[in-house]
């Protein structure tokens, strides 16, 4: 059995997409330890805000606080 790689086009607001800067990438999360470290760096007010995430075509999860719009796959 083979798996097919899927990618999806961006469907959010155009102004948010325009605000993304190449290289701003958010934080790469490759393990549970990476996630624990990322969470430990957040303040209590940041943890109640939504997060933006993407999973790139190579399977890497990236996280960023939504208010900062810092994701680029």
Residue, then its C-alpha position, 0 to 999 in steps of 0.5 A: x500500500x502506498x500513501x499519497x502526499x497531500x498539500x492544501x492551498x491557504x484558505x484564510x484571510x488574504x491580509x494574514x497570508x500577506x503578513x507571513x514573512x519567509x523565514x519566520x517559520x514559527x517553532x518546529x515541533x519534532x518531538x514531545x520534548x520540543x513541544x514541552x519546551x515550546x509550551x514552557x516558553x509561553x506565558x499564562x496569557x499566551x497559553x489561553x490564546x489560539x495557536x496557528x499551526x501547519x504541518x508541512x509536506x515533509x511532516x513537520x509540525x510548526x506552531x506559533x501564537x496566532x496573534x503573531x502570524x509567524x508561520x511559513x511552511 
